């Protein structure tokens, strides 16, 4: 495979339960602070209050031209995109004269927070149409493009829990192929009563703060948030003398083709995705400094992922950040991409919070303390329902 050209990352923005920007998030990660609690934005009749990771701070509101407020997922996406654009030192007016694409991942979007509308409709009442307008305008990619006045390629990736990772990989392809000068790439998702009860019904939710890779793990906690990377061509970033924070080096994607929710026990899909990402950028497993693992805290996911990491990347330190953010679904891969960039910059990784006791069935353990790392490339990976596996490799330098 021909080695892919590195794609500069010039800006990063994110917000989630760990913090309202990247610096706040990284401070929480290295303090080992997490904020898991029963949901406050919706009510449920379930007898157990499963904890979630909510964004409690105010998110700026944006009115649509109909006068209807933008949905929560899109508002999260817009907030992260504005942070990233500012971090990249772009003025929106400058972007409008260039070929700028938007590629955002999501799963919940705004599709599942219109229960009252459906309830009234089924009861032959006359429901307010605002939820329908909000849903029709709820595509987070178009919301970002509309907010920033961008007219380039615009795509929302809905590929379960790998959506944010896939969006970054696709955005880098747009840069390499010459379609775009700049791409706003990432993911956004909100907490929702439907998904909250849905994961409980699947019996993969933990009734306490989640414990990725731990012997006593029982499942995941849901979260919400958004993260965005600003990707640029070499010509664009060099012309404005903007130093890259990091680079997208490689991307790999592979399907298990095995089960709707469970990963293939032999992990062959994840193995292929890692191999493809390494081959894509012409790097070797020995060069990887660390892995930001998917690490949901579910028994099957952690078992398969840990075994593949030990097989393909033996001895490489790894951790999960879902103990700080919860599983933010379509935003998860984007949040973890942002954290991976920051960890590469700082040369250290946080403890895998929630991990305390080694599982004898797992061949390796995540890091239990903040750890200094050496090396100039790192992996962020996502394992999704439907058997989708996505891997992005980030590097300190483009060379």
C-alpha positions, -999 to +999 in steps of 0.1 A: +000+000+000+013+035-009+021+055+022-005+081+030+005+117+033+003+131+069-026+155+074-020+184+098-043+189+128-043+227+135-071+230+160-090+209+186-122+215+205-142+193+228-167+193+256-181+165+277-187+156+314-149+159+320-148+195+310-161+222+287-129+225+267-098+203+260-077+218+288-104+212+314-109+177+301-072+169+304-070+184+339-098+160+349-082+130+333-048+136+351-065+143+384-085+110+381-117+130+385-150+118+372-186+129+375-210+099+371-245+104+385-281+095+378-296+114+348-311+148+354-323+157+319-350+130+317-369+107+340-372+070+338-393+045+358-365+020+359-360+009+396-322+013+393-306+047+388-278+038+364-252+066+364-244+086+333-219+113+324-239+145+316-228+179+303-243+202+330-228+235+318-249+257+295-244+251+258-249+281+236-282+281+218-286+287+182-320+296+166-329+281+132-344+304+106-378+290+116-373+304+150-369+269+165-339+262+188-313+239+174-313+204+189-289+194+217-266+172+196-262+199+170-255+225+197-228+203+211-213+199+177-214+236+169-198+245+203-169+220+197-164+233+162-162+269+172-136+260+198-116+241+173-117+268+147-106+294+173-078+271+184-067+268+147-067+306+145-092+307+117-118+335+114-151+320+100-151+347+073-117+335+060-130+299+058-159+309+036-135+317+007-119+283+008-129+247+001-139+236+036-157+204+043-176+192+074-177+155+084-194+147+117-202+114+134-233+108+155-257+080+165-285+094+186-285+128+169-318+145+175-339+115+164-349+101+198-359+132+218-393+138+204-413+114+226-439+139+235-447+147+199-452+110+191-473+105+222-496+133+212-497+121+176-507+086+186-534+100+208-549+119+179-540+152+194-526+182+175-489+182+185-466+212+181-445+208+150-413+224+165-399+189+173-403+179+137-386+210+125-358+204+150-354+168+138-353+178+102-326+204+110-308+180+134-280+169+111-249+180+131-227+184+100-252+207+083-256+226+116-219+232+118-217+242+081-247+265+085-232+282+117-198+288+100-212+296+066-194+268+049-203+254+014-179+225+009-186+188+012-209+180+042-215+146+056-228+130+088-214+095+095-238+072+114-218+041+120-227+033+156-199+038+182-171+042+156-188+072+139-165+099+153-134+079+145-147+072+110-155+109+105-118+118+113-105+091+089-129+103+061-120+139+067-083+132+063-091+114+030-108+146+017-076+165+024-053+139+008-075+136-023-075+174-029-113+178-024-108+202+005-083+227+019-097+224+054-120+199+070-140+202+103-141+166+115-154+150+146-185+137+164-214+147+187-241+129+206-265+136+234-280+116+263-315+103+257-341+083+276-345+059+247-309+049+245-306+050+283-333+024+287-322+006+255-287-002+269-302-012+302-325-037+284-294-051+267-280-058+302-247-041+294-251-010+317-232-008+350-252+004+380-220+019+394-192+040+376-178+019+348-146-002+352-130-008+318-108-039+317-114-046+354-121-081+367-154-069+382-166-049+352-204-051+345-210-028+316-209+008+304-222+041+315-236+064+288-222+099+283-226+128+259-205+155+243-187+165+212-152+169+198-138+184+166-105+184+148-095+210+122-076+192+095-057+212+068-036+205+037+001+212+040-002+241+016-029+258+036-013+254+070+022+264+057+008+294+039-006+309+071+024+296+091+002+277+115+021+249+133+002+216+135-007+203+169-005+168+155-010+148+123-035+122+111-011+095+098-032+064+091-068+051+092-081+016+091-116+002+090-129-034+091-161-052+098-165-084+119-196-094+100-205-115+130-232-101+153-255-071+157-240-062+191-212-086+201-177-084+188-163-115+170-146-135+197-113-139+178-111-101+172-102-105+135-120-073+125-100-052+150-068-069+141-074-060+104-082-024+112-050-019+132-029-036+105-046-015+078-040+017+097-003+009+103+002-001+066-016+031+056+011+052+071+040+029+067+046+026+104+053-005+126+037-017+159+071-012+176+068+026+170+034+030+188+038+050+221+003+042+235-032+031+226-063+050+236-086+019+237-123+017+232-126+001+266-163+003+273-163-018+305-185-045+289-173-081+295-171-091+258-157-059+243-129-056+269-120-093+266-117-092+228-100-058+226-074-066+253-065-099+237-059-082+203-038-054+219-016-080+235-013-100+203-007-071+179+009-044+202+025-064+230+038-043+258+023-010+245+006+009+273-031+014+269-060+030+287-097+039+284-111+074+290-147+062+292-144+062+330-142+100+327-167+106+299-190+077+298-197+061+264-207+091+242-216+068+213-211+087+180-190+113+198-168+088+216-142+083+189-139+120+183-134+128+221-108+101+223-090+114+192-088+148+209-075+133+241-049+113+221-036+144+204-033+161+238-015+131+253+010+130+225+017+167+230+022+162+267+041+129+265+020+113+291-012+093+295-038+093+323-047+064+345-074+041+332-098+052+359-121+025+373-095-003+368-084-018+401-082-056+398-067-077+370-090-100+352-072-135+350-089-139+316-072-109+302-035-110+291-027-074+300-037-045+321-043-008+313-022+018+331-032+023+367-013+056+372-005+087+350+024+074+329+051+091+309+054+078+273+080+080+246+075+077+209+059+099+183+028+080+172-004+068+190-035+048+182-071+056+190-096+029+183-133+023+183-153-010+183-190-005+173-223-024+173-227-042+140-190-054+142-175-022+129-139-015+139-121+018+132-086+029+140-068+063+136-031+068+140-019+102+152+017+114+151+037+143+166+055+150+133+044+146+098+076+132+085 
